Amino acid sequence: MIFRTLLLTLGLVVSIGSLALPPSAGDTTARFGLATKVDTMYAKWALSSSQRNWVSQFKGPVDSLAGASLSVSDEVLKQRLAVLDKRSPMDLRYTPDVRNAVAMYVVRKKEHMARVMGRGRYYFPIFEAGLDRYNLPLELRALPMIESALNPLATSPAGAKGLWQFMYATGKLQGLEIGSYVDERSDPVKSTDAACRYLKRLYDMFGNWELALAAYNAGPGNVSKAIRASGGKTNYWEIRPYLPRETRMYVPNFIAANYALAYGGLHGIKPDLPPATFFDVDTVNVTATLDLNVAAAEFSVDTTLLKVLNPMYKLHVVPAPRDGKMYPLVLPRAAVASFQECADSAYLATSKARTRPEIPEQTATAANSSSSSSPKRHTVRSGETLSAIARKYGVRVSDIQRWNGLRGTTIQIGQRLIVKK
């Protein structure tokens, strides 16, 4: 995951390039054309959206001896990477550091990779849909592997969170909602859309995917500074010595992650089975506040699974729509019919559970203390459903089913039901 810290204010962002420029700006502007272009574009973006520049903190490099544990030769590894490179607009080349990174993924962290690749069966279709929507290379789906190990709740010590590791300010500036109930940095769909927009902007700045990746990790300012320090070179591998230490291994790690996805099976990596795949779920919009614990009971869904599918709700409560915005609920496909039938009952149960108790009156009449002793009954009319009847009398569907010995939700016109006891 990326650890980012705030570089203070917009003024510092704009001044990064000028600190590196020598006094005679005539020649150097042409010499450092890309760096100057990036600084200008980034400054304009910062002015228009109050964007801040993030800089990576130190991250330990890959063990330089890791490559010795790899069971394949350099020639085989080069051939496999060459195949991937031909299929991609990105530079997926072989280097000794890439070999060390590959060994870390497929040998030393083999079990870890099996878990991550298993999670990918759920998350990769989401990433690929977003990347395709913005016409970005599909190889970028590997980026969250090295950012968060595909854990939507991953949080760095610096506060970066989610699959794509957005800091609070960066997430807000990308349009993500971050509040007491909702943190869309952990929403797989919305955070992916935000990451795609950010990556596209970085590519537009640098015109090079390797530099864009370095900027995603270290910040555009640090990359343009490295370009100047290198004498104006615009190739990632040439400016690499001038980048922060973590960023020097960022692209090799990215290449290694793509190698692991393509050839992990040849190294004995068997992806774990996820609790659900992307094609096993569906999304519905809620129309009132909904507690996930109540929803799990009403829709007959495992509570843990429901929370795993909806990691963006910090308190496990889906808010009611507000300001025209509706909030999604991800469900197993088999539970969608139950949602349609029992949603009103779940909303009511949530409302009751979240209602704060009233302060009792000092005096209470006997009539209030002893309500009717006989159960209240309702005669089913044409067009009525069990959920509508439950809502009418302020009870749950499961209550009516229990009081009347019903196994399902089918009721008949004229049927008399106990609706209150």
C-alpha positions in Angstrom: 0.0 0.0 0.0 1.1 3.6 -0.5 2.0 5.8 2.5 1.4 9.4 1.6 1.9 12.6 3.5 0.6 16.0 2.7 3.2 18.4 1.3 1.5 21.4 2.9 0.0 23.9 0.5 -0.5 24.6 -3.2 2.3 27.1 -3.1 4.8 24.4 -2.3 3.4 22.2 -5.1 3.9 24.9 -7.7 7.3 25.8 -6.4 8.7 22.2 -6.7 9.8 22.7 -10.3 11.2 26.2 -9.7 13.5 25.0 -6.9 15.1 22.6 -9.3 15.6 25.0 -12.2 18.9 26.9 -12.5 18.7 30.7 -12.9 19.1 30.6 -16.7 15.6 29.4 -17.6 15.8 29.8 -21.4 17.7 26.6 -22.2 16.5 24.6 -19.3 12.8 25.1 -20.1 13.4 23.3 -23.4 15.8 20.8 -21.8 13.4 19.9 -19.1 10.3 20.2 -21.3 8.3 17.3 -19.8 9.0 18.3 -16.2 8.0 21.8 -16.9 4.9 20.6 -18.7 3.9 18.4 -15.8 4.5 21.1 -13.2 2.3 23.5 -15.2 -0.5 20.9 -15.8 -0.4 19.8 -12.2 -0.4 23.4 -10.9 -3.5 24.2 -13.0 -5.2 21.0 -11.7 -4.3 22.0 -8.1 -5.7 25.5 -8.6 -8.9 24.2 -10.1 -9.6 21.5 -7.5 -7.5 22.4 -4.4 -5.5 19.2 -5.1 -2.5 18.4 -2.8 0.7 16.6 -3.8 1.4 13.4 -2.0 4.9 12.0 -1.4 5.6 8.4 -0.5 7.4 7.6 2.7 10.2 5.1 2.8 9.1 1.5 2.0 11.6 -1.4 2.3 13.1 -2.6 -1.0 12.7 -6.2 -2.2 15.4 -8.5 -1.0 18.2 -8.4 -3.5 18.9 -12.2 -3.0 15.2 -13.2 -3.5 15.9 -14.0 -7.2 18.1 -16.9 -6.2 15.1 -18.8 -4.9 13.3 -18.7 -8.3 13.3 -22.1 -10.0 13.2 -20.8 -13.6 16.2 -19.4 -15.5 16.7 -15.9 -16.6 16.0 -16.9 -20.2 12.7 -18.5 -19.4 11.7 -15.4 -17.3 12.7 -13.1 -20.1 10.7 -15.1 -22.6 7.6 -15.1 -20.5 7.8 -11.3 -19.8 8.4 -10.7 -23.5 5.1 -12.4 -24.3 3.3 -10.2 -21.7 5.1 -7.1 -23.1 4.0 -7.8 -26.6 0.4 -7.9 -25.5 0.5 -4.7 -23.5 1.0 -0.9 -24.2 3.0 -0.8 -21.0 6.8 -1.6 -20.6 6.9 -5.0 -18.9 10.6 -5.6 -19.3 13.0 -7.9 -17.5 15.5 -6.5 -15.1 17.3 -8.1 -12.1 15.0 -6.2 -9.8 12.0 -7.5 -11.6 13.4 -11.1 -11.1 13.8 -10.4 -7.4 10.3 -9.1 -7.2 8.9 -12.1 -9.1 10.6 -14.4 -6.7 9.1 -12.5 -3.7 5.6 -13.0 -5.1 5.7 -16.5 -6.4 8.1 -18.1 -4.0 8.5 -16.3 -0.7 5.0 -14.9 -0.6 3.3 -17.8 -2.4 0.5 -18.3 0.2 -0.1 -14.5 0.3 -0.4 -14.4 -3.5 -2.9 -17.3 -3.4 -5.1 -15.3 -1.1 -4.8 -12.1 -3.2 -5.5 -13.9 -6.5 -8.5 -15.6 -4.9 -9.9 -12.2 -3.9 -9.2 -11.1 -7.5 -12.0 -13.4 -8.7 -14.4 -10.9 -7.1 -12.5 -7.6 -7.6 -10.8 -8.0 -11.0 -14.1 -7.7 -13.1 -14.8 -4.5 -11.3 -11.3 -3.1 -12.0 -11.4 -4.3 -15.6 -14.8 -2.6 -16.2 -13.5 0.7 -14.9 -10.3 0.5 -16.9 -12.2 -0.3 -20.0 -14.6 2.6 -19.5 -11.7 5.0 -19.4 -9.7 3.2 -22.2 -6.8 2.4 -19.8 -4.5 -0.7 -20.0 -6.1 -3.7 -18.3 -2.7 -4.5 -16.8 -3.4 -1.7 -14.3 -5.7 -4.2 -12.5 -2.6 -5.4 -10.7 -2.0 -2.0 -9.1 -4.3 -2.6 -6.1 -2.5 -5.9 -5.5 0.6 -4.0 -4.5 -1.3 -1.2 -2.9 -3.7 -3.1 -0.6 -3.4 -6.8 -1.3 -7.0 -6.4 -2.5 -8.3 -5.6 0.9 -10.9 -2.8 0.7 -10.5 -2.0 4.4 -6.7 -1.8 4.2 -5.4 1.3 6.0 -1.9 2.6 6.1 -0.3 4.3 9.1 -0.5 7.5 7.2 -4.3 7.1 6.7 -4.4 5.9 3.1 -7.4 3.6 2.8 -9.1 1.2 0.5 -8.2 -1.0 -2.5 -6.5 1.9 -4.2 -5.1 3.5 -1.0 -6.5 7.0 -1.2 -5.7 9.6 1.4 -8.6 11.5 2.9 -8.0 14.7 0.9 -7.2 12.9 -2.3 -10.4 10.8 -2.0 -12.5 13.9 -1.3 -11.0 15.7 -4.2 -11.8 12.7 -6.5 -15.5 13.1 -5.4 -15.6 10.2 -2.9 -17.9 10.5 0.1 -16.0 10.1 3.4 -18.1 10.5 6.6 -19.2 8.9 9.8 -21.4 6.2 8.1 -19.9 6.0 4.6 -16.3 5.8 3.3 -16.3 5.4 -0.5 -12.6 4.8 -0.5 -13.6 1.3 0.5 -16.3 1.0 -2.1 -14.8 -1.2 -4.8 -16.8 0.4 -7.7 -16.6 4.1 -6.8 -12.9 4.0 -5.6 -12.0 2.2 -8.9 -13.7 4.9 -10.9 -11.8 7.5 -8.9 -8.5 5.7 -9.4 -9.1 5.4 -13.1 -9.7 9.1 -13.4 -6.6 9.9 -11.4 -4.4 7.5 -13.4 -5.7 8.9 -16.7 -4.8 12.4 -15.5 -1.3 11.3 -14.6 -0.8 9.6 -18.0 -2.0 12.8 -19.7 0.7 14.7 -17.7 3.6 12.4 -18.5 2.6 10.6 -21.6 4.2 7.4 -20.2 2.7 4.7 -18.1 5.8 3.9 -16.1 6.2 7.6 -15.1 2.4 7.7 -14.4 2.8 4.7 -12.0 5.8 6.4 -10.3 3.6 9.5 -9.9 0.8 7.5 -8.4 3.2 6.3 -5.8 5.4 9.3 -5.2 3.4 12.2 -6.5 3.8 14.1 -9.8 6.1 16.7 -8.1 8.6 14.1 -7.1 8.7 12.6 -10.6 9.2 15.9 -12.3 12.0 16.7 -9.8 13.6 13.4 -10.7 13.4 14.3 -14.4 15.3 17.5 -13.7 17.9 15.8 -11.5 18.6 13.2 -14.2 19.4 16.0 -16.7 16.0 15.9 -18.5 15.6 12.2 -19.2 12.0 11.0 -19.6 12.5 7.3 -19.2 11.5 5.7 -15.9 14.5 3.4 -15.8 16.9 6.3 -16.4 15.3 8.6 -13.7 14.9 5.7 -11.3 18.0 6.5 -9.2 16.6 10.0 -8.5 13.2 8.8 -7.3 12.3 8.1 -3.6 13.5 4.6 -2.5 10.0 3.0 -2.4 9.2 4.3 -5.9 12.4 2.7 -7.3 10.8 -0.7 -6.8 7.3 0.3 -7.5 7.3 -0.5 -11.3 9.3 -3.7 -10.8 6.7 -4.8 -8.2 4.0 -3.9 -10.7 5.6 -6.0 -13.4 6.1 -8.9 -11.0 2.4 -8.7 -10.0 1.4 -9.0 -13.7 3.8 -11.9 -14.1 2.2 -13.7 -11.1 -1.3 -13.3 -12.5 -0.2 -14.8 -15.8 2.2 -17.5 -14.7 1.4 -18.1 -11.0 -0.1 -21.5 -11.8 3.2 -22.6 -13.3 4.8 -21.9 -9.9 2.2 -23.9 -8.0 0.0 -21.0 -6.9 -3.6 -22.1 -6.5 -5.9 -19.1 -5.9 -8.1 -19.4 -2.8 -11.8 -19.6 -3.3 -13.5 -16.3 -2.4 -16.8 -16.2 -0.5 -18.4 -14.9 -3.7 -17.4 -14.0 -7.3 -18.4 -10.9 -9.1 -21.0 -12.8 -11.1 -22.7 -14.2 -7.9 -23.8 -10.8 -6.7 -26.2 -8.0 -7.7 -26.7 -4.4 -6.5 -29.9 -2.8 -5.3 -30.6 0.7 -4.0 -32.1 1.1 -0.6 -34.9 3.6 0.0 -34.6 3.9 3.8 -32.0 3.4 6.5 -31.0 -0.3 6.6 -29.0 -2.1 9.3 -26.9 -4.9 7.7 -27.5 -7.1 10.7 -31.3 -6.7 10.2 -30.9 -7.1 6.5 -29.0 -10.4 6.9 -31.8 -11.8 9.1 -34.7 -10.6 6.9 -33.1 -11.6 3.5 -31.6 -14.9 4.8 -28.0 -13.9 4.0 -24.9 -14.7 6.1 -24.1 -11.6 8.2 -20.4 -11.8 7.6 -20.8 -12.2 3.9 -23.1 -9.2 3.7 -20.6 -7.1 5.5 -17.8 -8.3 3.2 -19.8 -7.4 0.2 -20.5 -3.9 1.6 -17.2 -2.7 3.1 -18.0 1.0 2.5 -20.5 1.2 5.4 -18.3 1.9 8.5 -21.1 1.2 11.0 -22.7 -1.5 9.0 -25.7 0.8 8.3 -26.8 1.8 4.8 -28.0 5.5 5.0 -31.3 6.6 3.6 -31.2 8.6 0.4 -30.3 12.2 0.8 -29.8 15.1 -1.6 -30.9 12.9 -4.5 -28.2 10.3 -3.8 -29.2 6.7 -3.2 -26.9 4.2 -1.5 -26.3 0.7 -3.0 -26.6 -2.6 -1.2 -24.6 -5.5 -2.7 -26.4 -8.9 -2.3 -26.0 -12.5 -3.4 -28.2 -12.8 -6.5 -30.3 -15.5 -4.7 -31.3 -12.9 -2.1 -32.5 -10.2 -4.4 -36.0 -11.7 -4.5 -36.1 -11.7 -0.7 -35.0 -8.0 -0.7 -37.9 -7.1 -3.0 -40.4 -8.9 -0.9 -39.1 -8.0 2.6 -37.3 -4.7 2.2 -40.1 -2.7 3.9 -40.1 -5.1 6.8 -36.3 -4.7 7.1 -36.6 -0.9 7.0 -39.2 -1.0 9.7 -37.1 -3.3 11.9 -34.1 -1.0 11.4 -36.1 2.0 12.4 -37.4 0.3 15.6 -33.9 -0.8 16.5 -32.5 2.6 16.0 -35.3 4.6 17.8 -34.1 6.1 21.0 -36.2 5.2 24.0 -38.6 8.0 25.2 -38.4 9.3 28.8 -41.3 7.5 30.6 -44.1 9.6 32.0 -44.4 9.8 35.8 -48.0 8.6 35.8 -49.5 5.9 33.7 -53.2 5.0 33.4 -54.3 1.5 33.8 -55.7 1.6 30.3 -52.2 2.4 29.0 -50.5 -0.3 31.1 -52.9 -3.1 30.0 -53.5 -3.0 26.2 -55.9 -5.3 24.6 -55.5 -8.9 25.8 -56.8 -10.5 22.6 -54.7 -10.6 19.4 -55.5 -8.2 16.6 -56.5 -9.8 13.3 -56.6 -8.6 9.7 -58.5 -10.0 6.7 -56.5 -10.2 3.6 -57.8 -8.1 0.7 -57.1 -8.2 -3.0 -53.7 -7.0 -3.9 -52.2 -7.0 -0.4 -48.8 -8.6 0.3 -47.4 -9.8 3.6 -44.8 -7.0 3.7 -47.5 -4.3 3.1 -49.6 -5.8 5.9 -46.6 -5.9 8.2 -45.8 -2.3 7.5 -49.4 -1.2 8.1 -49.4 -2.7 11.6 -45.8 -1.8 12.5 -44.6 -5.4 12.8 -42.1 -7.6 10.9 -43.0 -10.1 8.2 -41.3 -12.8 10.3 -43.6 -11.9 13.3 -46.7 -12.5 11.2 -45.3 -15.7 9.8 -44.6 -17.0 13.3 -48.0 -16.0 14.8 -49.9 -17.6 11.9 -47.7 -20.7 11.3 -46.8 -19.5 7.8 -43.7 -21.0 6.1 -43.6 -18.6 3.1 -45.1 -15.3 2.1 -48.0 -16.6 0.1 -51.4 -15.5 1.5 -55.0 -15.8 0.2 -57.8 -13.2 -0.2 -60.1 -13.5 2.8 -57.5 -15.1 5.0 -57.6 -13.8 8.6 -54.1 -13.2 10.0 -53.0 -12.4 13.5 -51.1 -9.1 13.1 -50.6 -8.1 16.7 -50.4 -10.0 20.0 
